[in-house]
Amino acid sequence: MEKIKIELYGVLAEIAGSNAIELINVNDINAVKKELELKYPEVKEYNYFIAVNNKIINENRILKNEDSIAVMPPFSGG
């Protein structure tokens, strides 16, 4: 896997200065988290969710080129 597009929402998009970023050579969710936190250390201050193909995941997962990745801050409903 070469490049993967990561969609960012809320305060996480503000930190990155963009609604989307591309990461290179990340093969799984743990690598996404590591690269995101290296590029944007402020992200570590937030509990964030990662969704793969519109499903929030809680464990590491191998990524495929066609996967849709989104990183979201905590949210609440009413």
mmCIF file of the N, C-alpha and C atoms, coordinates in Angstrom:
data_MODEL
# 
_entry.id   MODEL 
# 
loop_
_atom_site.group_PDB 
_atom_site.id 
_atom_site.type_symbol 
_atom_site.label_atom_id 
_atom_site.label_alt_id 
_atom_site.label_comp_id 
_atom_site.label_asym_id 
_atom_site.label_entity_id 
_atom_site.label_seq_id 
_atom_site.pdbx_PDB_ins_code 
_atom_site.Cartn_x 
_atom_site.Cartn_y 
_atom_site.Cartn_z 
_atom_site.occupancy 
_atom_site.B_iso_or_equiv 
_atom_site.pdbx_formal_charge 
_atom_site.auth_seq_id 
_atom_site.auth_comp_id 
_atom_site.auth_asym_id 
_atom_site.auth_atom_id 
_atom_site.pdbx_PDB_model_num 
ATOM 1   N N  . MET A 1 1  ? 0.862   -1.176 0.000  1.00 0.00 ? 1  MET A N  1 
ATOM 2   C CA . MET A 1 1  ? 0.000   0.000  0.000  1.00 0.00 ? 1  MET A CA 1 
ATOM 3   C C  . MET A 1 1  ? 0.900   1.229  0.000  1.00 0.00 ? 1  MET A C  1 
ATOM 4   N N  . GLU A 1 2  ? 0.594   2.165  -0.871 1.00 0.00 ? 2  GLU A N  1 
ATOM 5   C CA . GLU A 1 2  ? 1.414   3.362  -0.937 1.00 0.00 ? 2  GLU A CA 1 
ATOM 6   C C  . GLU A 1 2  ? 0.787   4.526  -0.200 1.00 0.00 ? 2  GLU A C  1 
ATOM 7   N N  . LYS A 1 3  ? -0.203  5.167  -0.788 1.00 0.00 ? 3  LYS A N  1 
ATOM 8   C CA . LYS A 1 3  ? -0.866  6.307  -0.146 1.00 0.00 ? 3  LYS A CA 1 
ATOM 9   C C  . LYS A 1 3  ? -2.263  5.915  0.264  1.00 0.00 ? 3  LYS A C  1 
ATOM 10  N N  . ILE A 1 4  ? -2.701  6.475  1.378  1.00 0.00 ? 4  ILE A N  1 
ATOM 11  C CA . ILE A 1 4  ? -4.084  6.264  1.792  1.00 0.00 ? 4  ILE A CA 1 
ATOM 12  C C  . ILE A 1 4  ? -4.645  7.607  2.240  1.00 0.00 ? 4  ILE A C  1 
ATOM 13  N N  . LYS A 1 5  ? -5.854  7.901  1.791  1.00 0.00 ? 5  LYS A N  1 
ATOM 14  C CA . LYS A 1 5  ? -6.507  9.159  2.149  1.00 0.00 ? 5  LYS A CA 1 
ATOM 15  C C  . LYS A 1 5  ? -7.258  8.966  3.456  1.00 0.00 ? 5  LYS A C  1 
ATOM 16  N N  . ILE A 1 6  ? -7.051  9.906  4.373  1.00 0.00 ? 6  ILE A N  1 
ATOM 17  C CA . ILE A 1 6  ? -7.704  9.892  5.671  1.00 0.00 ? 6  ILE A CA 1 
ATOM 18  C C  . ILE A 1 6  ? -8.584  11.140 5.764  1.00 0.00 ? 6  ILE A C  1 
ATOM 19  N N  . GLU A 1 7  ? -9.868  10.946 5.993  1.00 0.00 ? 7  GLU A N  1 
ATOM 20  C CA . GLU A 1 7  ? -10.775 12.074 6.195  1.00 0.00 ? 7  GLU A CA 1 
ATOM 21  C C  . GLU A 1 7  ? -10.761 12.448 7.674  1.00 0.00 ? 7  GLU A C  1 
ATOM 22  N N  . LEU A 1 8  ? -10.698 13.742 7.953  1.00 0.00 ? 8  LEU A N  1 
ATOM 23  C CA . LEU A 1 8  ? -10.651 14.248 9.328  1.00 0.00 ? 8  LEU A CA 1 
ATOM 24  C C  . LEU A 1 8  ? -11.876 15.114 9.596  1.00 0.00 ? 8  LEU A C  1 
ATOM 25  N N  . TYR A 1 9  ? -12.382 15.036 10.815 1.00 0.00 ? 9  TYR A N  1 
ATOM 26  C CA . TYR A 1 9  ? -13.589 15.785 11.177 1.00 0.00 ? 9  TYR A CA 1 
ATOM 27  C C  . TYR A 1 9  ? -13.368 16.584 12.454 1.00 0.00 ? 9  TYR A C  1 
ATOM 28  N N  . GLY A 1 10 ? -14.165 17.644 12.602 1.00 0.00 ? 10 GLY A N  1 
ATOM 29  C CA . GLY A 1 10 ? -14.172 18.437 13.829 1.00 0.00 ? 10 GLY A CA 1 
ATOM 30  C C  . GLY A 1 10 ? -12.824 19.042 14.155 1.00 0.00 ? 10 GLY A C  1 
ATOM 31  N N  . VAL A 1 11 ? -12.491 19.004 15.436 1.00 0.00 ? 11 VAL A N  1 
ATOM 32  C CA . VAL A 1 11 ? -11.249 19.604 15.924 1.00 0.00 ? 11 VAL A CA 1 
ATOM 33  C C  . VAL A 1 11 ? -10.024 18.949 15.292 1.00 0.00 ? 11 VAL A C  1 
ATOM 34  N N  . LEU A 1 12 ? -10.134 17.697 14.901 1.00 0.00 ? 12 LEU A N  1 
ATOM 35  C CA . LEU A 1 12 ? -8.997  17.013 14.277 1.00 0.00 ? 12 LEU A CA 1 
ATOM 36  C C  . LEU A 1 12 ? -8.680  17.614 12.910 1.00 0.00 ? 12 LEU A C  1 
ATOM 37  N N  . ALA A 1 13 ? -9.705  18.008 12.170 1.00 0.00 ? 13 ALA A N  1 
ATOM 38  C CA . ALA A 1 13 ? -9.487  18.694 10.894 1.00 0.00 ? 13 ALA A CA 1 
ATOM 39  C C  . ALA A 1 13 ? -8.868  20.068 11.136 1.00 0.00 ? 13 ALA A C  1 
ATOM 40  N N  . GLU A 1 14 ? -9.300  20.731 12.209 1.00 0.00 ? 14 GLU A N  1 
ATOM 41  C CA . GLU A 1 14 ? -8.724  22.037 12.546 1.00 0.00 ? 14 GLU A CA 1 
ATOM 42  C C  . GLU A 1 14 ? -7.239  21.908 12.871 1.00 0.00 ? 14 GLU A C  1 
ATOM 43  N N  . ILE A 1 15 ? -6.876  20.895 13.617 1.00 0.00 ? 15 ILE A N  1 
ATOM 44  C CA . ILE A 1 15 ? -5.466  20.673 13.972 1.00 0.00 ? 15 ILE A CA 1 
ATOM 45  C C  . ILE A 1 15 ? -4.624  20.471 12.720 1.00 0.00 ? 15 ILE A C  1 
ATOM 46  N N  . ALA A 1 16 ? -5.127  19.652 11.799 1.00 0.00 ? 16 ALA A N  1 
ATOM 47  C CA . ALA A 1 16 ? -4.381  19.347 10.577 1.00 0.00 ? 16 ALA A CA 1 
ATOM 48  C C  . ALA A 1 16 ? -4.462  20.467 9.546  1.00 0.00 ? 16 ALA A C  1 
ATOM 49  N N  . GLY A 1 17 ? -5.434  21.365 9.710  1.00 0.00 ? 17 GLY A N  1 
ATOM 50  C CA . GLY A 1 17 ? -5.605  22.444 8.744  1.00 0.00 ? 17 GLY A CA 1 
ATOM 51  C C  . GLY A 1 17 ? -6.234  21.965 7.444  1.00 0.00 ? 17 GLY A C  1 
ATOM 52  N N  . SER A 1 18 ? -6.890  20.805 7.497  1.00 0.00 ? 18 SER A N  1 
ATOM 53  C CA . SER A 1 18 ? -7.499  20.239 6.298  1.00 0.00 ? 18 SER A CA 1 
ATOM 54  C C  . SER A 1 18 ? -8.524  19.181 6.687  1.00 0.00 ? 18 SER A C  1 
ATOM 55  N N  . ASN A 1 19 ? -9.492  18.953 5.808  1.00 0.00 ? 19 ASN A N  1 
ATOM 56  C CA . ASN A 1 19 ? -10.485 17.904 6.043  1.00 0.00 ? 19 ASN A CA 1 
ATOM 57  C C  . ASN A 1 19 ? -9.996  16.529 5.624  1.00 0.00 ? 19 ASN A C  1 
ATOM 58  N N  . ALA A 1 20 ? -8.838  16.494 4.963  1.00 0.00 ? 20 ALA A N  1 
ATOM 59  C CA . ALA A 1 20 ? -8.292  15.211 4.528  1.00 0.00 ? 20 ALA A CA 1 
ATOM 60  C C  . ALA A 1 20 ? -6.779  15.313 4.407  1.00 0.00 ? 20 ALA A C  1 
ATOM 61  N N  . ILE A 1 21 ? -6.128  14.208 4.715  1.00 0.00 ? 21 ILE A N  1 
ATOM 62  C CA . ILE A 1 21 ? -4.675  14.126 4.550  1.00 0.00 ? 21 ILE A CA 1 
ATOM 63  C C  . ILE A 1 21 ? -4.365  12.801 3.870  1.00 0.00 ? 21 ILE A C  1 
ATOM 64  N N  . GLU A 1 22 ? -3.166  12.683 3.333  1.00 0.00 ? 22 GLU A N  1 
ATOM 65  C CA . GLU A 1 22 ? -2.704  11.420 2.783  1.00 0.00 ? 22 GLU A CA 1 
ATOM 66  C C  . GLU A 1 22 ? -1.527  10.941 3.606  1.00 0.00 ? 22 GLU A C  1 
ATOM 67  N N  . LEU A 1 23 ? -1.542  9.666  3.938  1.00 0.00 ? 23 LEU A N  1 
ATOM 68  C CA . LEU A 1 23 ? -0.426  9.056  4.646  1.00 0.00 ? 23 LEU A CA 1 
ATOM 69  C C  . LEU A 1 23 ? 0.202   8.024  3.722  1.00 0.00 ? 23 LEU A C  1 
ATOM 70  N N  . ILE A 1 24 ? 1.501   7.865  3.850  1.00 0.00 ? 24 ILE A N  1 
ATOM 71  C CA . ILE A 1 24 ? 2.244   6.954  2.982  1.00 0.00 ? 24 ILE A CA 1 
ATOM 72  C C  . ILE A 1 24 ? 2.706   5.740  3.786  1.00 0.00 ? 24 ILE A C  1 
ATOM 73  N N  . ASN A 1 25 ? 2.584   4.587  3.169  1.00 0.00 ? 25 ASN A N  1 
ATOM 74  C CA . ASN A 1 25 ? 3.065   3.323  3.730  1.00 0.00 ? 25 ASN A CA 1 
ATOM 75  C C  . ASN A 1 25 ? 2.495   3.009  5.108  1.00 0.00 ? 25 ASN A C  1 
ATOM 76  N N  . VAL A 1 26 ? 1.204   3.162  5.254  1.00 0.00 ? 26 VAL A N  1 
ATOM 77  C CA . VAL A 1 26 ? 0.523   2.697  6.464  1.00 0.00 ? 26 VAL A CA 1 
ATOM 78  C C  . VAL A 1 26 ? -0.312  1.492  6.070  1.00 0.00 ? 26 VAL A C  1 
ATOM 79  N N  . ASN A 1 27 ? -0.081  0.386  6.734  1.00 0.00 ? 27 ASN A N  1 
ATOM 80  C CA . ASN A 1 27 ? -0.735  -0.863 6.347  1.00 0.00 ? 27 ASN A CA 1 
ATOM 81  C C  . ASN A 1 27 ? -1.878  -1.261 7.261  1.00 0.00 ? 27 ASN A C  1 
ATOM 82  N N  . ASP A 1 28 ? -1.934  -0.629 8.433  1.00 0.00 ? 28 ASP A N  1 
ATOM 83  C CA . ASP A 1 28 ? -2.986  -0.993 9.377  1.00 0.00 ? 28 ASP A CA 1 
ATOM 84  C C  . ASP A 1 28 ? -3.371  0.219  10.226 1.00 0.00 ? 28 ASP A C  1 
ATOM 85  N N  . ILE A 1 29 ? -4.387  0.038  11.045 1.00 0.00 ? 29 ILE A N  1 
ATOM 86  C CA . ILE A 1 29 ? -4.908  1.135  11.862 1.00 0.00 ? 29 ILE A CA 1 
ATOM 87  C C  . ILE A 1 29 ? -3.871  1.638  12.862 1.00 0.00 ? 29 ILE A C  1 
ATOM 88  N N  . ASN A 1 30 ? -3.100  0.750  13.454 1.00 0.00 ? 30 ASN A N  1 
ATOM 89  C CA . ASN A 1 30 ? -2.068  1.192  14.399 1.00 0.00 ? 30 ASN A CA 1 
ATOM 90  C C  . ASN A 1 30 ? -1.067  2.124  13.722 1.00 0.00 ? 30 ASN A C  1 
ATOM 91  N N  . ALA A 1 31 ? -0.711  1.827  12.484 1.00 0.00 ? 31 ALA A N  1 
ATOM 92  C CA . ALA A 1 31 ? 0.219   2.687  11.741 1.00 0.00 ? 31 ALA A CA 1 
ATOM 93  C C  . ALA A 1 31 ? -0.420  4.035  11.427 1.00 0.00 ? 31 ALA A C  1 
ATOM 94  N N  . VAL A 1 32 ? -1.710  4.045  11.136 1.00 0.00 ? 32 VAL A N  1 
ATOM 95  C CA . VAL A 1 32 ? -2.429  5.304  10.896 1.00 0.00 ? 32 VAL A CA 1 
ATOM 96  C C  . VAL A 1 32 ? -2.363  6.170  12.152 1.00 0.00 ? 32 VAL A C  1 
ATOM 97  N N  . LYS A 1 33 ? -2.691  5.583  13.301 1.00 0.00 ? 33 LYS A N  1 
ATOM 98  C CA . LYS A 1 33 ? -2.652  6.334  14.563 1.00 0.00 ? 33 LYS A CA 1 
ATOM 99  C C  . LYS A 1 33 ? -1.257  6.886  14.838 1.00 0.00 ? 33 LYS A C  1 
ATOM 100 N N  . LYS A 1 34 ? -0.248  6.050  14.654 1.00 0.00 ? 34 LYS A N  1 
ATOM 101 C CA . LYS A 1 34 ? 1.134   6.468  14.922 1.00 0.00 ? 34 LYS A CA 1 
ATOM 102 C C  . LYS A 1 34 ? 1.544   7.639  14.031 1.00 0.00 ? 34 LYS A C  1 
ATOM 103 N N  . GLU A 1 35 ? 1.281   7.530  12.734 1.00 0.00 ? 35 GLU A N  1 
ATOM 104 C CA . GLU A 1 35 ? 1.644   8.597  11.803 1.00 0.00 ? 35 GLU A CA 1 
ATOM 105 C C  . GLU A 1 35 ? 0.858   9.874  12.071 1.00 0.00 ? 35 GLU A C  1 
ATOM 106 N N  . LEU A 1 36 ? -0.423  9.736  12.352 1.00 0.00 ? 36 LEU A N  1 
ATOM 107 C CA . LEU A 1 36 ? -1.258  10.894 12.645 1.00 0.00 ? 36 LEU A CA 1 
ATOM 108 C C  . LEU A 1 36 ? -0.731  11.642 13.868 1.00 0.00 ? 36 LEU A C  1 
ATOM 109 N N  . GLU A 1 37 ? -0.382  10.901 14.906 1.00 0.00 ? 37 GLU A N  1 
ATOM 110 C CA . GLU A 1 37 ? 0.106   11.525 16.139 1.00 0.00 ? 37 GLU A CA 1 
ATOM 111 C C  . GLU A 1 37 ? 1.535   12.052 16.004 1.00 0.00 ? 37 GLU A C  1 
ATOM 112 N N  . LEU A 1 38 ? 2.331   11.492 15.093 1.00 0.00 ? 38 LEU A N  1 
ATOM 113 C CA . LEU A 1 38 ? 3.665   12.038 14.834 1.00 0.00 ? 38 LEU A CA 1 
ATOM 114 C C  . LEU A 1 38 ? 3.572   13.353 14.057 1.00 0.00 ? 38 LEU A C  1 
ATOM 115 N N  . LYS A 1 39 ? 2.694   13.375 13.050 1.00 0.00 ? 39 LYS A N  1 
ATOM 116 C CA . LYS A 1 39 ? 2.525   14.582 12.234 1.00 0.00 ? 39 LYS A CA 1 
ATOM 117 C C  . LYS A 1 39 ? 1.841   15.704 12.991 1.00 0.00 ? 39 LYS A C  1 
ATOM 118 N N  . TYR A 1 40 ? 0.883   15.336 13.835 1.00 0.00 ? 40 TYR A N  1 
ATOM 119 C CA . TYR A 1 40 ? 0.068   16.310 14.567 1.00 0.00 ? 40 TYR A CA 1 
ATOM 120 C C  . TYR A 1 40 ? 0.010   15.900 16.039 1.00 0.00 ? 40 TYR A C  1 
ATOM 121 N N  . PRO A 1 41 ? 1.051   16.188 16.814 1.00 0.00 ? 41 PRO A N  1 
ATOM 122 C CA . PRO A 1 41 ? 1.120   15.740 18.209 1.00 0.00 ? 41 PRO A CA 1 
ATOM 123 C C  . PRO A 1 41 ? -0.075  16.154 19.063 1.00 0.00 ? 41 PRO A C  1 
ATOM 124 N N  . GLU A 1 42 ? -0.713  17.265 18.738 1.00 0.00 ? 42 GLU A N  1 
ATOM 125 C CA . GLU A 1 42 ? -1.869  17.745 19.500 1.00 0.00 ? 42 GLU A CA 1 
ATOM 126 C C  . GLU A 1 42 ? -3.038  16.744 19.468 1.00 0.00 ? 42 GLU A C  1 
ATOM 127 N N  . VAL A 1 43 ? -3.065  15.904 18.452 1.00 0.00 ? 43 VAL A N  1 
ATOM 128 C CA . VAL A 1 43 ? -4.125  14.895 18.318 1.00 0.00 ? 43 VAL A CA 1 
ATOM 129 C C  . VAL A 1 43 ? -4.153  13.965 19.531 1.00 0.00 ? 43 VAL A C  1 
ATOM 130 N N  . LYS A 1 44 ? -2.993  13.730 20.133 1.00 0.00 ? 44 LYS A N  1 
ATOM 131 C CA . LYS A 1 44 ? -2.900  12.829 21.294 1.00 0.00 ? 44 LYS A CA 1 
ATOM 132 C C  . LYS A 1 44 ? -3.776  13.290 22.459 1.00 0.00 ? 44 LYS A C  1 
ATOM 133 N N  . GLU A 1 45 ? -4.098  14.577 22.502 1.00 0.00 ? 45 GLU A N  1 
ATOM 134 C CA . GLU A 1 45 ? -4.894  15.130 23.598 1.00 0.00 ? 45 GLU A CA 1 
ATOM 135 C C  . GLU A 1 45 ? -6.372  14.751 23.498 1.00 0.00 ? 45 GLU A C  1 
ATOM 136 N N  . TYR A 1 46 ? -6.775  14.160 22.381 1.00 0.00 ? 46 TYR A N  1 
ATOM 137 C CA . TYR A 1 46 ? -8.184  13.841 22.146 1.00 0.00 ? 46 TYR A CA 1 
ATOM 138 C C  . TYR A 1 46 ? -8.397  12.334 22.065 1.00 0.00 ? 46 TYR A C  1 
ATOM 139 N N  . ASN A 1 47 ? -9.521  11.907 22.614 1.00 0.00 ? 47 ASN A N  1 
ATOM 140 C CA . ASN A 1 47 ? -9.972  10.542 22.373 1.00 0.00 ? 47 ASN A CA 1 
ATOM 141 C C  . ASN A 1 47 ? -10.700 10.592 21.045 1.00 0.00 ? 47 ASN A C  1 
ATOM 142 N N  . TYR A 1 48 ? -10.189 9.904  20.063 1.00 0.00 ? 48 TYR A N  1 
ATOM 143 C CA . TYR A 1 48 ? -10.814 9.955  18.748 1.00 0.00 ? 48 TYR A CA 1 
ATOM 144 C C  . TYR A 1 48 ? -11.186 8.553  18.276 1.00 0.00 ? 48 TYR A C  1 
ATOM 145 N N  . PHE A 1 49 ? -12.107 8.526  17.337 1.00 0.00 ? 49 PHE A N  1 
ATOM 146 C CA . PHE A 1 49 ? -12.580 7.277  16.758 1.00 0.00 ? 49 PHE A CA 1 
ATOM 147 C C  . PHE A 1 49 ? -12.048 7.159  15.342 1.00 0.00 ? 49 PHE A C  1 
ATOM 148 N N  . ILE A 1 50 ? -11.809 5.934  14.921 1.00 0.00 ? 50 ILE A N  1 
ATOM 149 C CA . ILE A 1 50 ? -11.439 5.674  13.531 1.00 0.00 ? 50 ILE A CA 1 
ATOM 150 C C  . ILE A 1 50 ? -12.509 4.771  12.936 1.00 0.00 ? 50 ILE A C  1 
ATOM 151 N N  . ALA A 1 51 ? -12.998 5.183  11.779 1.00 0.00 ? 51 ALA A N  1 
ATOM 152 C CA . ALA A 1 51 ? -13.974 4.376  11.058 1.00 0.00 ? 51 ALA A CA 1 
ATOM 153 C C  . ALA A 1 51 ? -13.342 3.876  9.764  1.00 0.00 ? 51 ALA A C  1 
ATOM 154 N N  . VAL A 1 52 ? -13.580 2.614  9.478  1.00 0.00 ? 52 VAL A N  1 
ATOM 155 C CA . VAL A 1 52 ? -13.146 2.016  8.216  1.00 0.00 ? 52 VAL A CA 1 
ATOM 156 C C  . VAL A 1 52 ? -14.403 1.590  7.493  1.00 0.00 ? 52 VAL A C  1 
ATOM 157 N N  . ASN A 1 53 ? -14.582 2.127  6.296  1.00 0.00 ? 53 ASN A N  1 
ATOM 158 C CA . ASN A 1 53 ? -15.765 1.825  5.490  1.00 0.00 ? 53 ASN A CA 1 
ATOM 159 C C  . ASN A 1 53 ? -17.052 2.086  6.277  1.00 0.00 ? 53 ASN A C  1 
ATOM 160 N N  . ASN A 1 54 ? -17.079 3.237  6.955  1.00 0.00 ? 54 ASN A N  1 
ATOM 161 C CA . ASN A 1 54 ? -18.254 3.732  7.692  1.00 0.00 ? 54 ASN A CA 1 
ATOM 162 C C  . ASN A 1 54 ? -18.596 2.933  8.944  1.00 0.00 ? 54 ASN A C  1 
ATOM 163 N N  . LYS A 1 55 ? -17.670 2.133  9.455  1.00 0.00 ? 55 LYS A N  1 
ATOM 164 C CA . LYS A 1 55 ? -17.897 1.389  10.696 1.00 0.00 ? 55 LYS A CA 1 
ATOM 165 C C  . LYS A 1 55 ? -16.786 1.731  11.679 1.00 0.00 ? 55 LYS A C  1 
ATOM 166 N N  . ILE A 1 56 ? -17.169 2.216  12.868 1.00 0.00 ? 56 ILE A N  1 
ATOM 167 C CA . ILE A 1 56 ? -16.173 2.526  13.888 1.00 0.00 ? 56 ILE A CA 1 
ATOM 168 C C  . ILE A 1 56 ? -15.541 1.226  14.361 1.00 0.00 ? 56 ILE A C  1 
ATOM 169 N N  . ILE A 1 57 ? -14.221 1.222  14.406 1.00 0.00 ? 57 ILE A N  1 
ATOM 170 C CA . ILE A 1 57 ? -13.519 0.017  14.841 1.00 0.00 ? 57 ILE A CA 1 
ATOM 171 C C  . ILE A 1 57 ? -12.737 0.315  16.113 1.00 0.00 ? 57 ILE A C  1 
ATOM 172 N N  . ASN A 1 58 ? -12.530 -0.718 16.894 1.00 0.00 ? 58 ASN A N  1 
ATOM 173 C CA . ASN A 1 58 ? -11.836 -0.563 18.174 1.00 0.00 ? 58 ASN A CA 1 
ATOM 174 C C  . ASN A 1 58 ? -10.557 -1.370 18.254 1.00 0.00 ? 58 ASN A C  1 
ATOM 175 N N  . GLU A 1 59 ? -10.212 -2.061 17.197 1.00 0.00 ? 59 GLU A N  1 
ATOM 176 C CA . GLU A 1 59 ? -9.003  -2.876 17.227 1.00 0.00 ? 59 GLU A CA 1 
ATOM 177 C C  . GLU A 1 59 ? -8.189  -2.622 15.959 1.00 0.00 ? 59 GLU A C  1 
ATOM 178 N N  . ASN A 1 60 ? -6.977  -3.130 15.952 1.00 0.00 ? 60 ASN A N  1 
ATOM 179 C CA . ASN A 1 60 ? -6.139  -2.978 14.773 1.00 0.00 ? 60 ASN A CA 1 
ATOM 180 C C  . ASN A 1 60 ? -6.754  -3.770 13.616 1.00 0.00 ? 60 ASN A C  1 
ATOM 181 N N  . ARG A 1 61 ? -6.502  -3.288 12.418 1.00 0.00 ? 61 ARG A N  1 
ATOM 182 C CA . ARG A 1 61 ? -7.041  -3.942 11.229 1.00 0.00 ? 61 ARG A CA 1 
ATOM 183 C C  . ARG A 1 61 ? -6.124  -3.651 10.056 1.00 0.00 ? 61 ARG A C  1 
ATOM 184 N N  . ILE A 1 62 ? -5.877  -4.636 9.240  1.00 0.00 ? 62 ILE A N  1 
ATOM 185 C CA . ILE A 1 62 ? -5.093  -4.453 8.021  1.00 0.00 ? 62 ILE A CA 1 
ATOM 186 C C  . ILE A 1 62 ? -5.953  -3.663 7.036  1.00 0.00 ? 62 ILE A C  1 
ATOM 187 N N  . LEU A 1 63 ? -5.334  -2.715 6.349  1.00 0.00 ? 63 LEU A N  1 
ATOM 188 C CA . LEU A 1 63 ? -6.062  -1.859 5.411  1.00 0.00 ? 63 LEU A CA 1 
ATOM 189 C C  . LEU A 1 63 ? -5.848  -2.302 3.972  1.00 0.00 ? 63 LEU A C  1 
ATOM 190 N N  . LYS A 1 64 ? -6.856  -2.060 3.150  1.00 0.00 ? 64 LYS A N  1 
ATOM 191 C CA . LYS A 1 64 ? -6.784  -2.310 1.717  1.00 0.00 ? 64 LYS A CA 1 
ATOM 192 C C  . LYS A 1 64 ? -6.844  -0.961 1.012  1.00 0.00 ? 64 LYS A C  1 
ATOM 193 N N  . ASN A 1 65 ? -6.344  -0.902 -0.197 1.00 0.00 ? 65 ASN A N  1 
ATOM 194 C CA . ASN A 1 65 ? -6.313  0.358  -0.945 1.00 0.00 ? 65 ASN A CA 1 
ATOM 195 C C  . ASN A 1 65 ? -7.683  0.998  -1.099 1.00 0.00 ? 65 ASN A C  1 
ATOM 196 N N  . GLU A 1 66 ? -8.726  0.204  -1.210 1.00 0.00 ? 66 GLU A N  1 
ATOM 197 C CA . GLU A 1 66 ? -10.056 0.752  -1.448 1.00 0.00 ? 66 GLU A CA 1 
ATOM 198 C C  . GLU A 1 66 ? -10.786 1.150  -0.167 1.00 0.00 ? 66 GLU A C  1 
ATOM 199 N N  . ASP A 1 67 ? -10.199 0.897  1.002  1.00 0.00 ? 67 ASP A N  1 
ATOM 200 C CA . ASP A 1 67 ? -10.850 1.243  2.263  1.00 0.00 ? 67 ASP A CA 1 
ATOM 201 C C  . ASP A 1 67 ? -11.016 2.753  2.416  1.00 0.00 ? 67 ASP A C  1 
ATOM 202 N N  . SER A 1 68 ? -12.137 3.133  2.980  1.00 0.00 ? 68 SER A N  1 
ATOM 203 C CA . SER A 1 68 ? -12.421 4.525  3.314  1.00 0.00 ? 68 SER A CA 1 
ATOM 204 C C  . SER A 1 68 ? -12.113 4.704  4.809  1.00 0.00 ? 68 SER A C  1 
ATOM 205 N N  . ILE A 1 69 ? -11.209 5.648  5.146  1.00 0.00 ? 69 ILE A N  1 
ATOM 206 C CA . ILE A 1 69 ? -10.785 5.860  6.519  1.00 0.00 ? 69 ILE A CA 1 
ATOM 207 C C  . ILE A 1 69 ? -11.221 7.245  6.973  1.00 0.00 ? 69 ILE A C  1 
ATOM 208 N N  . ALA A 1 70 ? -11.848 7.314  8.147  1.00 0.00 ? 70 ALA A N  1 
ATOM 209 C CA . ALA A 1 70 ? -12.263 8.594  8.730  1.00 0.00 ? 70 ALA A CA 1 
ATOM 210 C C  . ALA A 1 70 ? -11.812 8.630  10.181 1.00 0.00 ? 70 ALA A C  1 
ATOM 211 N N  . VAL A 1 71 ? -11.328 9.797  10.607 1.00 0.00 ? 71 VAL A N  1 
ATOM 212 C CA . VAL A 1 71 ? -10.899 9.994  11.990 1.00 0.00 ? 71 VAL A CA 1 
ATOM 213 C C  . VAL A 1 71 ? -11.790 11.099 12.569 1.00 0.00 ? 71 VAL A C  1 
ATOM 214 N N  . MET A 1 72 ? -12.474 10.757 13.674 1.00 0.00 ? 72 MET A N  1 
ATOM 215 C CA . MET A 1 72 ? -13.478 11.662 14.231 1.00 0.00 ? 72 MET A CA 1 
ATOM 216 C C  . MET A 1 72 ? -13.266 11.875 15.725 1.00 0.00 ? 72 MET A C  1 
ATOM 217 N N  . PRO A 1 73 ? -13.521 13.086 16.191 1.00 0.00 ? 73 PRO A N  1 
ATOM 218 C CA . PRO A 1 73 ? -13.474 13.331 17.635 1.00 0.00 ? 73 PRO A CA 1 
ATOM 219 C C  . PRO A 1 73 ? -14.707 12.716 18.286 1.00 0.00 ? 73 PRO A C  1 
ATOM 220 N N  . PRO A 1 74 ? -14.732 12.637 19.612 1.00 0.00 ? 74 PRO A N  1 
ATOM 221 C CA . PRO A 1 74 ? -15.939 12.151 20.283 1.00 0.00 ? 74 PRO A CA 1 
ATOM 222 C C  . PRO A 1 74 ? -17.137 13.005 19.896 1.00 0.00 ? 74 PRO A C  1 
ATOM 223 N N  . PHE A 1 75 ? -18.286 12.392 19.845 1.00 0.00 ? 75 PHE A N  1 
ATOM 224 C CA . PHE A 1 75 ? -19.492 13.130 19.481 1.00 0.00 ? 75 PHE A CA 1 
ATOM 225 C C  . PHE A 1 75 ? -20.607 12.714 20.424 1.00 0.00 ? 75 PHE A C  1 
ATOM 226 N N  . SER A 1 76 ? -21.591 13.563 20.527 1.00 0.00 ? 76 SER A N  1 
ATOM 227 C CA . SER A 1 76 ? -22.742 13.250 21.372 1.00 0.00 ? 76 SER A CA 1 
ATOM 228 C C  . SER A 1 76 ? -24.001 13.580 20.603 1.00 0.00 ? 76 SER A C  1 
ATOM 229 N N  . GLY A 1 77 ? -25.050 12.940 20.958 1.00 0.00 ? 77 GLY A N  1 
ATOM 230 C CA . GLY A 1 77 ? -26.323 13.171 20.284 1.00 0.00 ? 77 GLY A CA 1 
ATOM 231 C C  . GLY A 1 77 ? -27.366 13.662 21.258 1.00 0.00 ? 77 GLY A C  1 
ATOM 232 N N  . GLY A 1 78 ? -28.438 14.122 20.743 1.00 0.00 ? 78 GLY A N  1 
ATOM 233 C CA . GLY A 1 78 ? -29.470 14.632 21.614 1.00 0.00 ? 78 GLY A CA 1 
ATOM 234 C C  . GLY A 1 78 ? -30.843 14.373 21.104 1.00 0.00 ? 78 GLY A C  1 
# 
